[in-house]
Amino acid sequence: MNEIRDLIIGIDIGKEYTQICYYDRKAEEARSLSMKVGTSQYEAPGCLCYRAEHDDYCVGLEAEYFAREKGGIMVGNIYDICRREEKPQVAGEEKDPAELLSCFLKGILRFLGIQDIVKNTKCLCITSPELTGVQVRNYQKACSLAGFPAEKYMLMDYGESFYYYALGQKRETWNRSVGWYTFTGENVTFRKLTINGSVRPFLVKMEEPVSTQLPSEDEIRDVEFCRFVTKTLGKELFSSVQITGEGFDQQWAQQSVRLLCHQGRKVFYGNNLFAKGACIAGKDRLEDKKLKGYRFLSDSLVTTDVGMDMRVMGSPAYYPLIEGGYNWYECGAGCELILDDTEELVFVVGIPDEPEKRRVAMSLPGIPKRPNRTTRLSLELKYVSPKDCEITVKDLGFGEMYPSSGKVWKELVRWDETEERKQA
């Protein structure tokens, strides 16, 4: 690779395999890294092995070798480990999933051959088939343990990676709908990416998946896949079709390929799409901003705007806290405030398709009795799922005259399910 600083890296942590790529600025494209020297093997098993004699971990193909030939302790598949809160046993000792993922990330990043990888990285973008709350917490903690501050990494699921990959190609491949077939053994799933150009920003969404089982015999498999293609693509105009996963082969899909390419549709097959999509996401968000006028409507998206009416520099003003349109694991905010003739906090919430904003109050039971404007609070909002926002309020007191009581109030709220309330 010819990049040594300001690296933009994409890592696909899949259910079975892991891939890594980087953005090649000279070629202006995301490039996959081989997991085996001198080959074009871009996928590595997503496993981790502990080597007791070295007191360290190795990953991928090396992990399989040491577990098989050198008595290493196979810890397991890192994707599965990070989906659970349970701590696996490694050499008789419990290990936090995030700690193991941190070791895995360090191991996979060594393939880049860059000294001081954190210092020379501008953005590390990790993608996985899905991102549950447990996974997000483990991924975030692992990145921190590996030395990456919050501003140097981002997370996304396969749907969002597909969006960035598809729209990161030449416009003629996505100016209409884009089809996506995913093979998993005998199963094939279809999803359609569509763009609504009649609104601003342009809204991009992935339609619900449709699946079918295919027979194992090649000739019948080809016929059945043709039927599935006819059913899913129909007569609609598609700019391109992407095929991913294990189970597709042009040797058996002869009729299917001809049908897929009908009407000049461009058809692409490969399994490095998600790592490249993650890499393109980092490049676009931090530098190019070519997709600034587009909004991807993922299942992880927070749609509500949250703020408060305050006095800022002595004048009444709306103070925004969280802006809708971002993934829930990217949404958080905090501030300090002084209560003025009230013992509760009132949030101003904007919900899509509702003309009037809601006012949602949070009471602070047991708040110390002090003169007006002598109670200082810290406020933190953090989403823990696409719908659930955790609010944490702490009493900071007011200097030496009114020390902090140490009180903390927490509330989990779903803004679109709360009843509208009037400000006290």
Protein Blocks (a to p, Z undefined) as FASTA:
>chain_A
ZZfghpacdddddfkbccdddddfklopacdddfbehiacfbdcfbdcddfklopadehj
llmmmmmmnopacfbjfklmmmpmbdcdeehiacdfklmmmmmmmmmmmmnopghkllmp
mbdcdddfbdcfklmmmmmmmmmmnopafklgccddfklmmmmmmmmmcfklmmmccddd
ddehjaccdddddddfkbccddddddddddddddfblklmmmmmmmmmmmmnmmadcfbd
cdedehiafklmmmmmmmmmgghiacdddjklmmmmmmmmmmmmmmnommmmpccddfkb
cfbdcdddddeehiacdddfbdghiafklgccddddddehiabdcdddddehiabacddd
dddehiacddehiaccddddddfbfklccdddddebjajklgcehiacdddddfklpccd
ddZZ
